[in-house]
Each structure stands twice: as C-alpha cells, then as structure tokens.
Amino acid sequence: MEYFDTHSHYNDEAYDEDRKEIIGQIYKEGITKTVVIGYNIEKSKKAIEIAKENEFIYSAIGIHPSDIGKTKQEILSQIKKIKEMASNKKVVAIGEIGLDYHWEKENIELQKFAFIEQINLANELRLPIVIHSRDAIMDTIEILKNKKTPQYSGILHCCVLNKDLIETGLKLGLYISFAGPVTYKNTKNTELINLVPDDRLLIETDCPYLSPEPNRGKRNDSRNIKYTAQKIAEIKGITIQEISELTYKNAEKVYNI
C-alpha cells in the first residue's frame, strides 16, 4: 500500500538531528510521495533543497500569514523572492498561504493583502495553492469567492470541519485535505467528511505537528498517515486500500505530478 502525504514540514527544526534517517524510513514504509511545504523564505528554500535531494519529494513555497512582516512593501519583497524560487522544477504549488487569526489579530488587513497577492502569483505561474485557514473561516470564504479565486485549483489544508468552508472549496474546484485531528476522540461533525466526494479527497500529516491517535502529543511524521486514512475509511465505509489509492491519484492530479 502506498501513500501520498500532501503536506509535510521536513524543513522544520524538529528534524534537524535525524532528517535524512526519517525521510529514508518513510519511503521504505510506503509513503512514496510527499510535498514539503514552505512558510517563509528560509523554509521555502529548505523545502526546495530537500526536494532536490530526494526524488520522491516535491516542494511548495510561500509566506504563511504569521510570517508576512509588518508592511505591504515587505510582503511584496518576499513574494518577489518566492516568484524567483518558483522556477525550480520541484516546486509544485504556492503555499502555505492564507489567514490565521488565532495567533495574529493585529494585522488582519495585511494578512488579506498577502493572501490575495500570493493567489495572484499562483495564477500567474499556473500553480495550485495550499491554503491555511485558522479561526478565519468567513474571511477565507470571502476572499476565495469574491476577491480572488485560484485559477489552477488548490488545497484546503488540514481542513476544519466546517460545512460552509468545505462546500465553498468544493464549488471552487478545490481539494479538501484532512489530517490527524479527524482521529481525535473529541472531534465533532466527522460526518462532514462525507460531503467530500472521492475525487476531491486528500490526506496529510502536517508533520511534525498534529500527530493522530494513537500517537497524539508525539512528534509526527508521514508514517502516521495510515491512522488518518483508516479513520476516513471507517467514516466513508470503504477500505483503507481504497483511501490510499484514491487520495494518491487526487494528489498527483492537484499537484500536476
């Protein structure tokens, strides 16, 4: 059985001491494709570096809402660098980009500006986007529907179980990706997963974060994706083999791999 982990952070400091070993292990255990996601200039460069070193790994590059800086000029300067980096053949998306009102509440308008400008860049480069949305569902929907729609698809990464967000994403041709939180015992509305048709469903780890049960609280890596896959299989009433196959195919399609 093979898996495509659509969202990983092997560019994170959590792997500085054993990155090479972990990457080797995940491939041996059936994670035969993954995308390492950037979230600022430094980590986007690191994502490309890791992808260049490993044939089965690809990269996404972008500026996370928590890393956008304090001015529009700073945002535009970073986006210019992202555009230059995007010429690398292992770059398959712009992300992760979006809105985060959990940690950052003083710069909401700047976050919106950065989000829209990076969607503009993705549209110009004909790349999909990887969307981060935390405590910002309505503004995320407003931008995607009325301000700037991604033209080359994209992913609602680690999608929260919110009906409006899921339905909006599907109407706009986006893919919906679920991670470890769907396995947590206190997770509600898991029936919303059934809103996502098989041809738009993705799975991810967001490692080293969000380890699924039974490894919650420990450093995450792509080998744990099987627990998310199993939970979704149970909810949808199909086999884990079917989940692995359809999500793999979907990931290759959205990332144009």
C-alpha positions in Angstrom: 0.0 0.0 0.0 1.4 3.4 -1.0 0.5 6.9 0.4 0.9 10.4 -0.8 1.4 12.8 2.2 0.2 16.0 0.7 1.5 18.3 3.4 4.7 17.8 5.4 7.3 20.1 7.1 10.6 18.2 6.9 12.1 21.6 6.6 11.2 22.2 10.3 13.9 22.3 13.0 12.2 19.3 14.7 14.0 17.1 12.1 17.5 18.8 12.3 19.1 15.8 14.0 17.6 12.9 12.1 16.0 14.4 8.9 17.9 12.0 6.5 17.0 9.0 8.5 13.3 9.8 8.8 13.0 10.6 5.1 14.5 7.2 4.3 12.3 5.4 6.7 9.0 6.9 5.4 9.8 5.9 1.9 10.6 2.3 3.0 7.2 2.2 4.8 5.1 3.2 1.8 5.0 6.9 1.7 6.3 7.2 -1.9 5.4 10.8 -2.4 5.2 13.9 -0.2 5.3 17.6 -0.6 7.4 19.6 1.8 5.6 22.9 2.5 7.4 26.2 2.9 6.0 29.0 5.1 8.6 31.8 4.8 11.6 32.5 2.6 14.1 30.4 4.6 11.8 27.4 5.0 10.7 27.6 1.3 14.4 27.4 0.3 14.8 24.5 2.6 11.8 22.8 1.1 13.3 23.0 -2.4 16.6 21.8 -1.1 15.0 18.7 0.4 13.0 18.0 -2.7 16.1 18.3 -4.9 17.9 15.7 -2.7 15.0 13.2 -2.7 13.4 12.1 -6.0 10.0 11.2 -4.3 9.7 14.6 -2.6 8.3 17.9 -4.0 8.0 21.3 -2.6 5.5 24.2 -2.1 6.8 27.7 -1.4 5.0 30.7 0.1 4.6 33.0 3.0 2.4 31.9 5.9 0.2 34.6 7.5 2.3 34.5 10.6 5.5 35.3 8.6 4.3 38.1 6.3 6.1 41.0 8.1 4.7 44.4 9.0 4.2 46.3 5.7 2.9 45.8 2.2 6.3 46.6 0.9 7.9 43.8 2.9 5.2 41.4 1.7 5.8 42.3 -1.9 9.5 41.9 -1.5 9.0 38.4 -0.1 6.6 37.5 -2.9 9.2 38.6 -5.5 11.7 36.2 -4.0 9.0 33.4 -4.0 8.4 34.1 -7.7 12.1 33.7 -8.4 12.3 30.4 -6.5 9.3 29.0 -8.2 11.3 28.4 -11.4 12.7 25.3 -9.8 11.1 22.2 -11.3 10.5 20.6 -8.0 8.1 23.4 -7.0 4.5 22.2 -7.4 2.4 24.8 -5.5 2.3 28.2 -3.8 1.8 27.7 -0.1 1.1 27.6 2.6 -0.7 30.8 2.4 -3.9 32.1 3.9 -5.3 33.6 7.1 -4.6 32.9 10.8 -6.5 34.9 13.4 -5.6 32.5 16.2 -2.1 33.9 16.6 -2.3 37.1 14.7 -5.2 39.5 15.2 -3.5 42.9 14.8 -2.6 42.6 11.1 -5.8 41.2 9.6 -5.8 43.5 6.6 -2.1 42.8 5.9 -2.9 39.1 6.0 -5.7 39.5 3.5 -3.3 41.5 1.2 -0.6 38.8 1.4 -3.1 36.1 0.7 -4.6 37.8 -2.3 -1.2 38.7 -3.7 0.0 35.2 -3.4 -3.1 33.9 -5.1 -2.3 36.4 -7.9 1.2 34.9 -8.1 -0.1 31.3 -8.3 -2.5 32.3 -11.0 0.3 34.0 -12.9 2.6 30.9 -12.6 -0.3 28.5 -13.2 0.2 26.7 -10.0 -2.3 25.5 -7.3 -2.3 27.0 -3.9 -2.1 25.4 -0.4 -4.5 27.3 1.9 -4.1 27.7 5.7 -7.2 29.0 7.5 -7.4 29.1 11.3 -10.1 31.0 13.1 -10.7 32.9 9.9 -13.3 30.9 8.0 -15.6 33.7 6.9 -12.8 35.9 5.6 -11.2 32.9 3.8 -14.5 32.2 2.1 -15.0 35.9 1.2 -11.6 36.1 -0.5 -11.9 32.8 -2.3 -15.4 33.6 -3.6 -15.4 37.3 -4.2 -11.9 38.7 -4.1 -9.5 36.3 -5.8 -10.4 32.8 -6.9 -7.5 30.4 -7.6 -7.5 29.5 -11.2 -5.4 26.4 -11.1 -7.1 24.6 -8.2 -5.7 24.3 -4.7 -6.0 22.5 -1.4 -7.8 23.5 1.8 -5.0 22.1 4.0 -5.9 20.4 7.3 -9.4 21.5 6.6 -11.6 22.3 9.6 -14.9 20.5 9.8 -17.0 23.5 8.8 -19.8 22.9 6.3 -19.6 26.4 4.7 -15.8 26.2 4.1 -16.0 22.7 2.7 -18.9 23.5 0.4 -17.2 26.7 -0.8 -14.0 24.9 -1.5 -15.7 22.2 -3.5 -17.7 24.7 -5.5 -14.5 26.5 -6.5 -12.8 23.2 -7.6 -10.5 22.9 -4.6 -9.4 19.7 -2.9 -10.1 19.0 0.8 -7.3 17.6 2.9 -7.7 16.0 6.3 -5.0 15.4 8.9 -4.6 13.9 12.4 -7.3 15.9 14.1 -10.0 13.7 12.5 -8.8 10.8 14.6 -9.2 12.7 17.9 -11.8 11.5 20.3 -13.3 14.9 20.8 -13.7 15.6 17.1 -17.2 16.5 16.2 -19.1 16.5 12.9 -16.9 13.9 11.3 -20.0 13.2 9.1 -18.9 16.4 7.2 -16.1 14.3 5.7 -18.8 12.6 3.7 -19.5 15.9 2.0 -16.2 15.5 0.2 -16.5 13.3 -3.0 -13.8 10.7 -3.5 -12.2 12.6 -6.4 -11.6 15.7 -4.2 -10.3 14.0 -1.0 -6.7 14.2 0.2 -4.8 13.2 3.3 -1.8 14.7 5.1 0.2 14.7 8.3 1.3 18.3 8.6 4.2 16.7 10.4 5.9 17.3 12.8 2.6 18.7 14.1 -0.8 17.2 14.7 0.1 13.6 15.3 -3.0 11.4 15.1 -4.3 8.9 17.7 -2.7 6.7 19.0 0.5 8.9 18.8 -1.1 12.2 19.7 1.4 14.5 21.5 4.5 12.9 19.9 6.5 14.3 17.0 4.6 13.4 13.9 6.0 12.0 10.6 4.5 10.6 7.4 4.3 7.1 8.7 1.4 8.1 10.8 -0.8 9.0 7.8 -2.2 5.4 7.9 -4.2 6.3 11.0 -5.9 9.3 9.3 -6.5 7.1 6.3 -8.1 4.4 8.4 -10.4 6.8 10.2 -11.6 8.3 7.0 -12.1 4.8 5.5 -14.3 4.0 8.5 -16.3 7.2 8.1 -16.8 6.6 4.4 -17.5 2.9 4.7 -14.7 1.8 2.3 -11.3 0.1 2.8 -8.1 1.8 3.7 -6.7 0.4 0.4 -9.3 2.4 -1.4 -8.5 5.5 0.5 -4.8 5.2 -0.2 -5.4 4.7 -3.9 -7.9 7.5 -4.5 -6.1 10.1 -2.4 -2.8 9.2 -4.1 -4.4 9.8 -7.5 -6.0 13.0 -6.4 -2.7 14.3 -5.0 -0.9 13.7 -8.2 -3.7 15.5 -10.1 -3.8 18.6 -8.0 -0.1 19.0 -7.9 0.3 18.1 -11.5 2.9 15.4 -10.8 
